[in-house]
Amino acid sequence: MDTTMKKLPAKPVDRKKQAAHWLIAIATVVIIVWSCTGINFGGIKATAGQIAGAIFAGIFHPDWSYVYNGSGEDLISQLWQTICIAFLGTFISAIISLPFAFWAAHTRHKHWYTSRIGKIVLAIIRSFPEIVLALMFIKAVGPGSAAGVLALGFHSVGMLAKLFSEAIENLEEGPNEAVIAAGGSKFHVIMFSTMPNLMPALISNTLYRFDVSIRSASILGLVGAGGIGYPLIIALQYRQWDRVGIILLGIIIMVVIIDWISGWIRKKLV
């Protein structure tokens, strides 16, 4: 038995593919260098070390007296308001997203352009950042939690409806056909086949969106739309670094707890 190993022929090099990779790499480097030329960097200030030291000292020595004082403006009250803004915004958007999701799902329409129009509408809704929407709603309803709820609710419709439509498109047609074969109408198909099979995906996507909305609600307060962001921006403006430290610590704890709870619920649904 011949034990000599025959060398396999070398794989031919695709010169076009190799050249394309090099062109992409060179173009990326050129874009990065060109972007850096537009940065107006005036150098590090002489007081940078002193200011950085004060910031870190305040963050690592937080103002524990701000955690709760019963005034309604303390850390726990503001965090609770942030959670409520995120919950209401997500709940409202989840309800509004359902008809948009059926509109954008291509498996529910005979003509391809019907679902395509729905997807374009959802893309337009998603293109508005939450902060821009918050500023618009502040002009309409005034500063506070209401503007934050409306901004989160409007923006979340675009994302939730997209996720819901994808879940609808992935549903099997067998249960729907069984209901139709039994003499059911389109309403019966939706109520007794589509929605029961869709419910785990709806709840899972809504919980995921609520997790994202918690972070967004923390930022909306920076522009006056309620929540923990408002006292944070005030503390930053007045350089109350110990207050900044306790607020950041509270936000971290809140996000971690909400993320753990929503992840645990999603695992139970899958």
C-alpha positions in Angstrom: 0.0 0.0 0.0 1.5 3.3 -1.1 1.7 5.5 2.0 3.0 8.5 0.1 0.8 11.5 0.4 -0.1 13.1 -2.9 -0.1 16.9 -2.7 -3.4 18.4 -3.7 -3.3 21.0 -6.4 -3.2 24.5 -5.1 -6.5 26.4 -5.1 -6.4 29.0 -7.9 -6.3 32.5 -6.7 -9.3 34.7 -7.7 -7.5 37.8 -8.8 -10.7 39.8 -9.2 -11.9 39.0 -5.7 -8.5 39.7 -4.2 -8.3 43.1 -6.0 -11.8 43.9 -4.7 -10.8 43.2 -1.1 -7.7 45.4 -1.5 -9.8 48.2 -3.0 -12.3 48.0 -0.1 -9.5 48.1 2.4 -7.8 51.1 0.8 -11.1 53.0 0.4 -11.9 52.3 4.1 -8.5 53.7 5.2 -8.9 56.8 2.9 -12.4 57.5 4.4 -11.1 57.2 7.9 -8.1 59.5 7.3 -10.4 62.0 5.4 -12.9 61.9 8.4 -10.1 62.7 10.9 -9.1 65.8 8.9 -12.4 67.3 9.7 -12.0 67.1 13.4 -11.1 70.5 15.0 -8.9 69.4 17.8 -7.4 72.3 19.8 -5.4 70.2 22.2 -5.9 69.1 25.8 -6.6 71.9 28.2 -4.3 72.6 31.2 -7.2 72.0 33.7 -8.2 68.6 32.1 -6.4 66.6 34.8 -8.0 68.5 37.6 -11.5 68.3 36.1 -11.1 64.6 35.3 -10.0 63.9 38.9 -13.1 65.8 40.2 -15.4 63.8 37.9 -14.0 60.4 39.0 -14.0 61.4 42.6 -17.7 62.4 42.5 -18.7 59.3 40.5 -16.9 56.9 42.9 -18.2 58.8 46.0 -21.9 59.2 45.0 -24.5 61.3 46.9 -26.4 58.6 48.8 -28.7 61.2 50.3 -30.3 61.6 46.9 -31.5 58.0 46.7 -34.8 58.7 48.5 -35.9 61.7 50.5 -39.7 61.6 50.0 -39.8 64.8 47.8 -40.8 63.0 44.6 -37.6 64.4 43.0 -35.3 61.8 44.4 -33.5 59.0 42.5 -36.1 56.3 43.1 -39.0 58.5 42.1 -37.3 59.6 38.9 -36.3 56.0 38.0 -39.9 54.9 38.6 -41.1 57.7 36.3 -38.6 56.5 33.7 -39.9 52.9 33.9 -43.5 54.2 33.6 -42.7 56.3 30.5 -41.1 53.3 28.8 -43.9 50.9 29.8 -46.7 53.2 28.6 -44.9 54.1 25.4 -44.2 50.4 24.6 -47.7 49.3 25.5 -49.3 52.0 23.3 -47.0 51.2 20.4 -47.6 47.4 20.7 -51.4 47.9 20.2 -51.0 50.4 17.3 -48.3 48.2 15.6 -50.6 45.2 15.0 -52.6 46.7 12.1 -49.4 48.1 10.6 -47.8 44.6 11.0 -50.6 42.9 9.0 -50.3 45.6 6.4 -46.5 45.1 6.0 -46.6 41.3 6.0 -46.4 40.1 2.3 -48.0 36.7 3.1 -51.3 38.5 3.8 -51.8 40.3 0.5 -52.3 39.2 -3.1 -50.4 42.1 -4.6 -46.8 42.6 -3.7 -47.0 46.4 -3.7 -49.5 46.5 -0.8 -47.0 45.1 1.7 -44.2 47.1 0.1 -46.0 50.4 0.8 -46.5 49.2 4.4 -42.8 48.6 4.8 -42.0 52.0 3.4 -44.3 53.7 5.9 -42.7 51.8 8.8 -39.3 52.8 7.5 -40.4 56.4 7.5 -41.6 56.2 11.0 -38.4 54.6 12.2 -36.3 57.4 10.6 -37.4 59.9 13.2 -35.1 59.7 16.3 -36.8 59.7 19.7 -35.1 63.0 20.8 -36.4 64.8 17.7 -39.9 63.4 18.3 -39.6 64.4 22.0 -38.8 68.0 21.0 -41.8 68.1 18.7 -44.2 66.7 21.3 -42.8 69.1 23.9 -44.0 71.9 21.6 -47.4 70.2 21.4 -48.1 69.1 24.9 -45.4 70.8 27.0 -42.4 69.4 28.8 -42.9 66.4 31.0 -43.7 62.7 30.9 -46.5 63.0 28.4 -44.1 64.2 25.7 -41.8 61.2 26.5 -44.6 58.7 26.3 -45.8 60.0 22.9 -42.2 60.2 21.5 -41.4 56.6 22.6 -44.8 55.3 21.4 -44.6 56.9 18.0 -41.0 55.8 17.4 -41.6 52.2 18.7 -44.4 51.7 16.2 -42.0 51.5 13.3 -39.7 49.0 15.0 -42.4 46.8 16.7 -44.5 46.6 13.5 -41.5 45.5 11.6 -40.7 42.7 14.1 -44.4 41.7 14.2 -44.7 41.6 10.4 -41.7 39.3 10.2 -43.2 37.0 12.8 -46.5 37.0 10.8 -44.6 36.1 7.6 -42.9 33.2 9.4 -46.2 31.6 10.5 -47.2 28.3 8.9 -50.4 28.3 6.8 -51.6 24.9 8.0 -53.7 26.2 11.0 -55.2 28.9 8.9 -56.2 26.5 6.2 -57.7 24.2 8.8 -59.9 27.0 10.1 -60.9 27.9 6.5 -61.7 24.3 5.7 -64.0 24.2 8.8 -66.0 27.2 7.3 -64.3 30.0 9.2 -64.1 33.5 7.9 -61.0 35.8 7.8 -62.0 37.1 11.3 -62.1 33.5 12.6 -58.7 32.8 11.0 -57.1 35.8 12.8 -58.8 35.1 16.2 -58.4 31.3 16.4 -55.3 30.6 14.3 -53.1 33.6 13.6 -53.2 35.4 17.0 -52.7 32.3 19.2 -49.7 31.2 17.2 -48.4 34.7 17.0 -48.8 35.6 20.7 -45.4 34.3 21.9 -43.5 36.2 19.3 -45.6 39.4 20.0 -44.9 39.2 23.7 -41.2 38.4 23.2 -40.7 41.3 20.7 -42.6 43.7 23.0 -40.4 42.8 26.0 -37.4 43.4 23.9 -38.7 46.7 22.8 -39.5 47.6 26.4 -35.9 46.9 27.3 -34.7 49.3 24.6 -37.3 51.9 25.6 -35.9 51.9 29.2 -32.6 53.2 27.8 -34.3 55.7 25.5 -36.5 57.0 28.3 -33.4 57.7 30.3 -32.1 59.9 27.5 -35.3 61.8 26.7 -35.2 63.6 30.0 -32.2 65.4 28.7 -34.5 67.5 26.5 -37.2 67.9 29.1 -39.4 64.8 28.2 -39.5 63.5 31.8 -37.6 60.7 33.5 -34.2 60.5 35.1 -32.5 62.4 32.2 -33.6 65.8 33.5 -31.9 65.6 36.9 -28.9 64.1 35.2 -28.4 67.1 32.8 -29.0 69.5 35.7 -26.3 67.8 37.8 -23.9 67.8 34.8 -24.5 71.5 34.2 -23.8 72.5 37.8 -20.9 70.0 38.0 -22.4 68.1 40.9 -20.4 65.0 40.2 -21.5 63.1 43.3 -25.1 63.5 42.1 -24.1 62.4 38.6 -22.5 59.3 40.2 -25.5 58.2 42.1 -27.8 58.8 39.1 -25.5 56.7 36.8 -25.4 54.0 39.4 -29.2 54.0 39.6 -29.6 53.8 35.8 -27.1 50.9 35.6 -29.0 48.9 38.3 -32.4 49.7 36.7 -31.2 48.6 33.2 -29.6 45.4 34.5 -32.7 44.4 36.5 -35.1 45.1 33.6 -32.8 43.3 31.2 -32.7 40.2 33.5 -36.4 40.1 34.0 -37.3 40.5 30.3 -34.7 37.9 29.3 -36.1 35.4 31.8 -39.7 35.9 30.5 -38.6 35.6 26.9 -36.8 32.3 27.7 -40.0 31.0 29.2 -42.0 31.9 26.1 -39.6 30.3 23.6 
